[in-house]
């Protein structure tokens, strides 16, 4: 940079320097970053508005509605179904969560099963209850094996069930499972003859206390646990019986 002459009057600058263009501040400097769009800082700093807590009396009323509906229903109550009965401003999922917490440790607990919620007796009380409560009849062995195959291989045809079992399957067995609501038709397989496909029904999840089919025990677990309610497709004699909640 050239030196300024010594005789330059104070407060003045030579034309060669006064005509130089002003340089823009580099990105990242205080001057460059201080210019922000109006309202930007306020938007970024503002926290999300939290939903106002429900009125205690209203929420308690919603809990009573939920408890009554679950008690009176013949199938698990889904959050969507409960939402239709709740007062405005009450969230069904929050109500069910609170009701489950309230019932925890009681003889009858609120359990999530088959995509909904239902009352079930506490598992640790089952031994005492089975001594006085009549347990529904067990499924025949052929029906249990068929149900296990359908659960693990669905959708599956009758011929495929017979191949896995290594034995013929009577139409009566399929009809009994269908009548009990444990299985349901799943269309037809696109092969010659277009045989019917079979899969489990929602009642199957309810009967076995499962939230979804992903909760089915793995085959290794069934081998290592002889008391499991679901037999393997080619089951050993001790793998028989259905789970029942008194």
C-alpha positions as CSV (number, residue, x, y, z in Angstrom):
1,X,0.0,0.0,0.0
2,X,1.5,3.4,-1.0
3,X,2.4,5.8,1.9
4,X,0.5,9.0,2.4
5,X,2.4,12.2,1.7
6,X,3.6,14.1,4.7
7,X,2.0,17.4,3.6
8,X,-1.5,16.0,3.4
9,X,-3.9,18.4,5.1
10,X,-5.6,17.0,8.2
11,X,-9.0,15.6,7.6
12,X,-8.5,15.2,3.8
13,X,-7.7,12.3,1.6
14,X,-6.2,12.1,-1.8
15,X,-8.5,11.3,-4.7
16,X,-6.7,8.1,-5.5
17,X,-7.7,6.7,-2.1
18,X,-11.2,8.4,-1.7
19,X,-12.2,6.8,-5.0
20,X,-11.5,3.3,-3.9
21,X,-14.7,1.2,-3.6
22,X,-15.7,0.2,-0.1
23,X,-15.2,-3.6,0.5
24,X,-18.0,-5.7,1.8
25,X,-17.5,-7.3,5.2
26,X,-16.5,-11.0,4.9
27,X,-19.0,-13.6,5.7
28,X,-18.9,-14.6,9.3
29,X,-18.0,-11.1,10.7
30,X,-20.2,-9.4,13.2
31,X,-21.3,-6.8,10.6
32,X,-22.3,-9.5,8.1
33,X,-24.2,-11.7,10.6
34,X,-26.0,-8.9,12.4
35,X,-28.3,-8.3,9.4
36,X,-31.1,-10.8,9.7
37,X,-34.5,-10.8,8.3
38,X,-37.1,-9.2,10.5
39,X,-38.8,-11.7,12.8
40,X,-36.3,-14.5,12.1
41,X,-34.8,-14.6,15.6
42,X,-38.2,-14.5,17.2
43,X,-39.4,-17.5,15.2
44,X,-36.4,-19.6,15.9
45,X,-36.4,-18.8,19.6
46,X,-40.1,-19.3,20.2
47,X,-40.8,-22.7,21.7
48,X,-43.6,-24.9,20.4
49,X,-46.9,-24.2,22.0
50,X,-47.7,-27.0,24.4
51,X,-51.2,-28.4,24.5
52,X,-53.1,-27.1,27.5
53,X,-53.7,-29.8,30.2
54,X,-57.2,-31.2,30.2
55,X,-59.6,-30.1,32.9
56,X,-59.2,-32.6,35.8
57,X,-62.9,-33.2,36.2
58,X,-63.3,-33.6,32.4
59,X,-60.4,-36.1,32.3
60,X,-61.8,-38.1,35.2
61,X,-65.1,-38.3,33.4
62,X,-63.3,-39.5,30.2
63,X,-61.6,-42.2,32.3
64,X,-65.0,-43.4,33.5
65,X,-66.3,-43.5,30.0
66,X,-63.2,-45.5,28.9
67,X,-63.5,-48.0,31.7
68,X,-67.2,-48.6,31.1
69,X,-66.7,-49.0,27.3
70,X,-63.9,-51.5,27.7
71,X,-65.9,-53.4,30.3
72,X,-69.1,-53.6,28.2
73,X,-67.3,-54.3,24.9
74,X,-67.1,-57.9,23.6
75,X,-63.9,-57.1,21.7
76,X,-60.8,-55.0,22.4
77,X,-61.5,-51.3,22.2
78,X,-59.3,-49.3,19.8
79,X,-58.3,-45.7,20.5
80,X,-60.3,-44.6,17.4
81,X,-63.4,-46.3,18.7
82,X,-63.0,-44.8,22.2
83,X,-62.4,-41.3,20.7
84,X,-65.9,-41.3,19.4
85,X,-67.3,-41.6,22.9
86,X,-65.0,-39.1,24.7
87,X,-65.8,-35.4,25.3
88,X,-64.1,-32.9,23.1
89,X,-60.6,-32.1,24.0
90,X,-59.8,-35.6,25.5
91,X,-57.3,-37.7,23.7
92,X,-58.2,-41.4,23.6
93,X,-54.6,-42.7,23.7
94,X,-53.8,-40.5,26.8
95,X,-57.0,-41.7,28.5
96,X,-56.2,-45.4,27.9
97,X,-52.6,-44.9,29.1
98,X,-53.9,-43.3,32.3
99,X,-56.5,-46.0,32.8
100,X,-53.9,-48.8,32.3
101,X,-51.7,-47.1,34.9
102,X,-54.6,-46.9,37.3
103,X,-55.4,-50.6,36.9
104,X,-51.8,-51.8,37.2
105,X,-51.4,-54.2,40.1
106,X,-55.1,-54.8,40.4
107,X,-56.7,-58.2,40.0
108,X,-58.1,-57.1,36.6
109,X,-55.7,-55.1,34.4
110,X,-56.1,-53.2,31.2
111,X,-54.1,-55.0,28.5
112,X,-53.3,-54.0,25.0
113,X,-54.2,-56.8,22.7
114,X,-55.1,-57.2,19.0
115,X,-54.7,-53.5,18.3
116,X,-57.1,-52.5,21.1
117,X,-57.5,-52.6,24.9
118,X,-59.3,-55.1,27.0
119,X,-59.6,-56.1,30.7
120,X,-57.7,-59.3,31.6
121,X,-57.2,-61.0,35.0
122,X,-53.7,-60.7,36.3
123,X,-51.6,-63.6,35.1
124,X,-50.4,-64.5,38.5
125,X,-53.9,-65.2,39.7
126,X,-54.6,-67.8,36.9
127,X,-53.6,-70.9,39.0
128,X,-56.1,-70.0,41.7
129,X,-58.9,-69.1,39.3
130,X,-58.6,-72.2,37.2
131,X,-59.5,-74.3,40.3
132,X,-63.0,-72.8,40.4
133,X,-63.6,-71.3,36.9
134,X,-64.6,-73.6,34.1
135,X,-62.1,-73.5,31.4
136,X,-63.5,-73.7,27.8
137,X,-62.8,-76.9,25.9
138,X,-59.5,-77.4,24.1
139,X,-59.2,-77.5,20.4
140,X,-58.6,-80.9,18.9
141,X,-54.9,-81.6,18.1
142,X,-55.5,-81.4,14.3
143,X,-57.1,-78.0,14.7
144,X,-54.3,-76.7,16.9
145,X,-51.7,-77.9,14.4
146,X,-53.6,-76.3,11.5
147,X,-54.0,-73.0,13.4
148,X,-50.2,-72.9,14.1
149,X,-49.4,-73.5,10.4
150,X,-51.8,-70.8,9.3
151,X,-50.4,-68.4,11.9
152,X,-46.8,-68.9,10.8
153,X,-47.2,-69.4,7.1
154,X,-50.2,-67.2,6.2
155,X,-51.6,-66.8,3.7
156,X,-51.6,-70.5,3.0
157,X,-53.8,-73.0,1.0
158,X,-55.3,-76.2,2.3
159,X,-52.8,-78.2,0.2
160,X,-49.9,-76.3,1.7
161,X,-51.2,-77.0,5.2
162,X,-51.4,-80.7,4.4
163,X,-47.9,-80.7,3.0
164,X,-46.5,-79.0,6.1
165,X,-48.4,-81.2,8.5
166,X,-47.6,-84.4,6.6
167,X,-51.3,-85.4,6.9
168,X,-54.6,-84.8,5.2
169,X,-56.8,-81.9,6.5
170,X,-60.5,-82.4,6.8
171,X,-62.9,-79.6,5.7
172,X,-64.5,-79.9,9.2
173,X,-61.3,-78.7,10.9
174,X,-61.2,-75.6,8.7
175,X,-64.9,-75.0,9.2
176,X,-64.5,-75.2,13.0
177,X,-61.7,-72.7,13.1
178,X,-63.6,-70.4,10.8
179,X,-66.7,-70.7,13.0
180,X,-64.7,-69.9,16.1
181,X,-63.5,-66.7,14.4
182,X,-59.8,-67.8,14.6
183,X,-59.2,-67.8,10.8
184,X,-60.5,-66.0,7.8
185,X,-60.3,-66.4,4.0
186,X,-57.5,-64.3,2.4
187,X,-58.5,-64.4,-1.3
188,X,-57.3,-67.0,-3.7
189,X,-53.9,-68.1,-4.9
190,X,-53.3,-67.4,-8.6
191,X,-52.4,-70.9,-9.6
192,X,-54.4,-73.5,-11.6
193,X,-57.6,-74.1,-9.7
194,X,-57.3,-70.9,-7.7
195,X,-57.5,-72.5,-4.2
196,X,-58.6,-70.4,-1.2
197,X,-55.9,-68.8,1.0
198,X,-56.3,-68.8,4.7
199,X,-55.0,-66.4,7.4
200,X,-55.6,-65.6,11.1
201,X,-58.5,-63.4,12.1
202,X,-58.4,-60.6,14.8
203,X,-60.0,-63.1,17.2
204,X,-56.8,-65.2,17.1
205,X,-54.8,-62.3,18.5
206,X,-57.4,-61.8,21.3
207,X,-57.5,-65.5,22.2
208,X,-53.7,-65.7,22.5
209,X,-53.2,-62.3,24.1
210,X,-51.1,-60.9,21.2
211,X,-50.8,-57.3,20.1
212,X,-49.9,-58.3,16.6
213,X,-48.6,-61.2,14.6
214,X,-45.1,-59.9,15.2
215,X,-45.5,-61.0,18.8
216,X,-45.8,-64.6,17.9
217,X,-43.0,-66.6,19.6
218,X,-40.1,-67.7,17.4
219,X,-39.9,-71.4,16.4
220,X,-36.8,-71.8,18.7
221,X,-38.8,-70.5,21.6
222,X,-41.5,-73.0,21.0
223,X,-39.0,-75.8,20.9
224,X,-37.4,-74.7,24.2
225,X,-40.8,-74.0,25.9
226,X,-43.0,-77.1,25.9
227,X,-45.9,-75.3,27.6
228,X,-46.2,-72.7,24.8
229,X,-49.8,-72.5,23.6
230,X,-48.9,-72.7,19.9
231,X,-47.4,-76.0,18.7
232,X,-44.9,-76.2,15.9
233,X,-46.3,-77.3,12.6
234,X,-45.1,-80.8,13.3
235,X,-45.8,-80.7,17.0
236,X,-44.7,-83.0,19.7
237,X,-47.5,-84.5,21.8
238,X,-46.7,-82.2,24.8
239,X,-47.2,-79.1,22.6
240,X,-51.0,-79.2,22.9
241,X,-53.6,-76.9,24.3
242,X,-54.8,-73.3,23.9
243,X,-54.2,-70.4,26.2
244,X,-57.2,-69.3,28.2
245,X,-57.5,-66.3,30.5
246,X,-60.0,-66.9,33.2
